[in-house]
Amino acid sequence: MIWSAECRRTVRSARVVALLGLYSMFSMLVLLVVGGITKALREQLDAQLAQAGADAAAGVQVAEEMQKGFLGFLVGGDQAMAEALGQVPLVVLVVFKVTLFFLPLYVAIMGFDQVSGEVGPRSIRYLTVRARRSSLLLGKFLSQATVLLGLVLVIDLAIFVYAAFTTPDFSPVAFALNLLKFWLAAVVFSLAYLALTTFCSSLFRSPALSLIFNIFLLFGFWLVNLVGSLASEGNPVSYMRYLSPSHYANNLLHPRLAEFAVSGAAYAAFAVLFLGASLFVLRARDL
């Protein structure tokens, strides 16, 4: 009941609809820019090879080597992941990485007032008369998750359709399997950050303070991961990166189940931690 009511309210919200449109436009813009750059580089490479008198096979080989090198850079030098993602057009992976980087910020802007918007004017008191606080919190979280995961599916589908039209050798089987794989990776990733947004929203009565604190935490997690990644192995500072959700994003696309399971379990743990903290705060709060 709470989930369905919150879903209807979320879908009807002018702000959420505007954000959905803006994020979709941003994703499509990134897709077109990356696709245009990739096409221009390929044409420039073909022209240079033609001037040098090289045949078409040599051009294909050089392009494949360049793609493998760039793909290795994107996946951090993991050979198993690079081989598994080799069948996916490079434009898909680049756009996916870019949109995934900005997705936590979008989640924060979309759901920063899911709890504080009710606590501030005290309208939540009328809701808690008919439902438990845990049910109310979970219903709001699931409604936001439903809208978010629908958006992610639409964006991923648009990216893959573009890749299918611009890459003739992208088979339907590879299309379907990798679309599911990329969507599931985005689902696991986004739910943890949505739980963080729920936690921040439950901390304050003011939605503005919830949003500011949420953005502050996002930047803090990003900084912790960056500092930990730059530190040399064996340095105690390097272990800081394990405290950031961002650290586990890369292996969400890993072909080996063990690596994916570790990342998936880490994001599940973050989600449970943030939701548990949200429930604790909401139960302790005087509504």
C-alpha positions in Angstrom: 0.0 0.0 0.0 2.7 2.5 1.0 4.9 1.4 -1.9 2.1 1.9 -4.5 1.1 5.2 -3.1 4.6 6.5 -3.0 5.3 5.2 -6.5 2.3 7.2 -7.8 3.4 10.3 -6.0 7.0 10.0 -7.2 6.0 9.5 -10.8 3.6 12.5 -10.6 6.2 14.8 -9.0 7.2 17.5 -11.4 10.8 17.7 -9.9 11.3 13.9 -10.3 10.0 13.9 -13.9 12.2 16.9 -14.8 15.2 15.1 -13.2 14.4 11.9 -15.2 14.3 14.0 -18.4 17.6 15.8 -17.5 19.4 12.6 -16.7 18.2 10.9 -19.8 19.3 13.9 -21.9 22.6 13.9 -20.2 23.1 10.2 -20.9 22.1 10.6 -24.5 24.5 13.6 -24.9 27.4 11.6 -23.5 26.4 8.8 -25.8 26.4 11.0 -28.9 29.7 12.7 -28.0 31.5 9.5 -27.2 30.1 7.9 -30.3 31.1 10.9 -32.5 34.6 10.9 -31.1 35.0 7.2 -31.6 33.8 7.4 -35.2 36.1 10.4 -35.9 39.1 8.6 -34.5 38.3 5.5 -36.6 38.0 7.5 -39.8 41.2 9.4 -39.1 43.0 6.1 -38.5 41.6 4.6 -41.7 42.8 7.7 -43.6 46.3 7.5 -42.2 46.6 3.8 -43.0 45.3 4.4 -46.5 48.0 7.1 -47.1 50.6 4.7 -45.8 49.4 2.0 -48.2 48.2 -0.4 -45.6 45.4 -2.8 -46.4 42.0 -3.1 -44.7 43.1 -6.0 -42.6 46.0 -4.0 -41.1 43.6 -1.2 -40.3 41.2 -3.6 -38.4 44.2 -5.1 -36.5 45.5 -1.7 -35.4 42.0 -0.6 -34.4 41.5 -3.8 -32.3 44.9 -3.3 -30.6 44.0 0.3 -29.7 40.6 -0.8 -28.4 42.2 -3.5 -26.3 44.6 -1.0 -24.8 41.9 1.5 -23.9 39.7 -1.3 -22.6 42.5 -2.5 -20.4 42.8 1.1 -19.0 39.1 1.3 -18.3 39.0 -2.0 -16.3 42.2 -1.4 -14.4 44.4 -3.9 -16.4 42.2 -6.9 -15.4 42.8 -9.3 -18.4 39.8 -11.5 -17.6 37.4 -8.6 -17.5 39.0 -7.0 -20.6 38.5 -10.3 -22.6 34.9 -10.6 -21.4 34.0 -7.1 -22.3 35.8 -7.3 -25.6 32.6 -8.3 -27.4 30.8 -5.1 -26.1 31.2 -2.0 -28.2 33.6 0.4 -26.5 31.1 3.3 -26.6 28.8 1.2 -24.3 31.4 0.8 -21.7 32.6 4.4 -21.8 29.1 5.9 -21.5 28.2 3.4 -18.8 31.2 4.4 -16.8 30.4 8.1 -17.1 26.7 7.8 -16.3 27.5 5.5 -13.3 29.9 8.1 -11.9 27.2 10.8 -11.9 24.3 8.4 -10.8 24.8 8.8 -7.0 24.4 12.6 -7.4 21.2 12.1 -9.4 19.9 9.7 -6.7 20.6 12.3 -4.0 18.8 15.0 -5.9 15.8 12.7 -6.6 15.3 11.4 -3.1 16.7 13.9 -0.6 13.3 14.8 0.7 11.7 11.3 0.8 11.7 11.4 4.7 12.7 14.9 5.7 9.9 16.2 3.4 7.4 14.5 5.7 9.3 15.0 9.0 9.7 18.8 8.6 6.0 19.7 8.4 5.2 16.8 10.7 2.8 15.2 8.2 4.6 12.0 8.9 2.6 11.7 12.2 -0.6 11.0 10.2 1.2 8.2 8.3 2.6 6.5 11.3 -0.9 6.2 12.8 -1.8 3.7 10.0 1.6 2.1 9.4 4.8 1.2 11.4 7.8 3.4 10.9 9.8 0.5 9.4 7.0 -0.1 6.8 6.9 3.6 6.0 10.6 3.8 5.5 10.8 0.6 3.4 7.9 1.7 1.3 9.5 5.1 0.5 12.8 3.4 -0.3 11.2 0.8 -2.6 9.1 3.4 -4.4 12.3 5.4 -5.2 14.1 2.2 -6.2 11.3 1.2 -8.6 11.4 4.6 -10.4 15.2 4.6 -10.4 15.7 1.1 -11.7 13.1 1.8 -14.5 15.1 4.8 -15.6 18.4 2.9 -15.5 16.9 0.2 -17.7 15.6 2.7 -20.2 19.0 4.4 -20.4 20.9 1.2 -20.7 18.5 0.0 -23.4 19.0 3.2 -25.4 22.8 2.9 -25.1 22.7 -0.7 -26.4 20.3 0.0 -29.2 22.6 2.8 -30.4 25.6 0.4 -30.2 23.7 -2.2 -32.1 23.0 0.2 -35.0 26.5 1.5 -35.2 28.3 -1.8 -34.6 27.3 -4.4 -37.2 29.1 -7.4 -35.5 27.3 -6.8 -32.2 25.1 -10.0 -32.2 21.6 -10.1 -30.7 22.7 -12.7 -28.1 25.6 -10.5 -26.9 23.2 -7.6 -26.9 20.7 -9.3 -24.6 23.2 -10.9 -22.3 25.3 -7.8 -21.8 22.2 -5.5 -21.4 21.1 -7.7 -18.5 24.6 -7.8 -17.1 25.1 -4.0 -17.3 21.6 -3.3 -15.9 22.1 -5.7 -12.9 25.4 -3.9 -12.2 23.7 -0.5 -12.2 20.9 -1.9 -9.9 23.4 -3.2 -7.3 25.3 0.0 -7.5 22.4 2.4 -7.3 20.5 0.7 -4.5 23.4 1.3 -2.0 23.5 5.0 -2.8 19.7 5.2 -2.6 19.9 3.8 0.9 22.5 6.4 1.7 20.1 9.1 0.5 17.4 7.6 2.7 19.7 7.8 5.7 20.6 11.4 5.0 16.9 12.3 4.5 16.0 10.7 7.9 18.7 12.7 9.8 17.3 16.2 9.3 13.9 17.9 9.3 15.0 20.3 6.6 15.2 18.7 3.1 17.9 21.3 2.1 20.2 20.1 4.9 19.6 16.5 3.9 20.7 17.3 0.4 23.8 19.2 1.4 24.8 16.5 3.9 24.2 13.8 1.2 26.4 15.6 -1.3 29.1 16.0 1.4 29.1 12.3 2.1 29.3 11.5 -1.7 32.3 13.7 -2.0 33.8 12.2 1.1 33.4 8.6 -0.1 34.9 9.6 -3.5 37.8 11.3 -1.8 38.5 8.3 0.5 38.5 6.0 -2.5 40.8 8.3 -4.4 43.3 8.7 -1.6 43.3 5.0 -0.8 43.8 4.1 -4.5 46.7 6.5 -4.9 48.5 5.1 -1.8 51.1 2.4 -2.4 50.3 -1.2 -1.6 51.1 -2.0 2.0 50.6 1.5 3.2 47.9 1.6 5.9 46.3 4.5 4.0 45.6 2.2 1.0 43.0 0.3 3.1 40.9 3.4 3.3 39.5 2.6 -0.1 37.6 -0.4 1.2 35.4 2.0 3.2 34.0 3.6 0.1 31.2 2.1 -2.0 33.0 3.5 -5.2 35.8 1.0 -4.7 33.7 -2.0 -5.5 32.1 -0.6 -8.7 34.6 -2.0 -11.2 34.1 -5.7 -10.4 30.3 -5.5 -10.9 31.0 -6.4 -14.5 33.6 -9.1 -13.7 33.1 -12.4 -15.6 34.2 -14.5 -12.6 31.4 -15.1 -10.0 33.7 -14.7 -7.0 34.8 -11.2 -7.9 31.3 -10.1 -8.7 30.0 -11.7 -5.5 32.4 -9.7 -3.4 31.4 -6.4 -5.0 27.7 -7.4 -4.8 28.0 -8.4 -1.1 29.8 -5.1 -0.4 27.0 -3.0 -1.9 24.4 -5.1 -0.1 26.2 -4.5 3.2 26.3 -0.8 2.5 22.6 -0.7 1.7 21.7 -2.7 4.8 23.9 -0.5 7.0 22.4 2.8 5.6 18.8 1.5 5.8 19.4 0.1 9.4 20.8 3.5 10.4 17.8 5.2 8.8 15.4 3.1 10.8 17.3 3.6 14.0 17.1 7.4 13.5 13.5 7.4 12.5 12.5 5.3 15.5 14.4 7.5 17.9 13.0 10.7 16.5 10.1 12.6 18.1 7.7 13.0 15.2 
